[in-house]
Amino acid sequence: MDRLADATADRIKPPSYENLRATLHPNCVVCSPDRLWGLALQFVAGADDTVVAEFELDQAVEGYVGWPHGGITASVLDGAMTNWLFAHGLTGVTAELKVRFRHPVILDEPATVTACLKSVSHPLYVLEAHIAQNGQLKARATGRFMYTQHAQERP
C-alpha cells in the first residue's frame, strides 16, 4: 500500500460489530436478541479470526421429529458468516450458499456454530461455517457474499 492509502486506512475506523448488527439486522431471525420467535444467537470472537455462537434449538424449529428443519440449519450457517462480516466492519449479501448436511443437529442439545473467512476478491468474500454438536461435525457451508454498502433505509 502506498503512503496515501496507509494514511487513509489509519483514519477510517470501521463501525462496531454491535452497531452494524443492531442497525442493519435489528429483526434478524438468527441473531436479533429482541425477536420474539427468533434464535437470538450471540456471536463472539473466537480463535484464529473466527466468530462463534453456542446455541440450542428446540421443537419450535422442528422438521423431522427431533431434528431442526434443514432451512433452519442453513440459516444458522448463513447467519454466522454474515456476523463474521459485521465483526470486521463489513456488510454483504449472500450471493451463493452451499450447505453440506453430514449428520442431523439434535434438538434440545447444545451446539456450536463457527465462521471464518476463506478468501477475498473484492467485492466478493468467501466464508465458511460449520456446526458441531457433541464433538461431531453436523453441517458445513461455504458462502459467497457480495460486499454492499447497506443503509438502514429500504431502497
GIQUI-V106454 format. One line per field, one symbol per residue. phi: phi as a letter, one per 40 degrees, with the letter a starting at -180 (. if undefined). burial: # if it has 9 or more other C-alpha atoms within 8 Angstrom, else .. A space follows every 50 residues. Layout:
phi->???
burial->???
//
This chain:
phi->.cccccccccccbcdcdcccccccbcbcccbccbcdbccfcbcbcbcffb bbbcaacbccbcbcdgbccdccdcccccccccccddcbgbbabccabbbb ccaccccgbcabbbbacbabbdcbbbbbaabbafgbccaaabbbbcdacb bcccc
burial->.....#.........##..###.###.######.#..####.#.#....# #########.###..####..################.######..#.#. ...####..########..#...##########...###########... .....
//
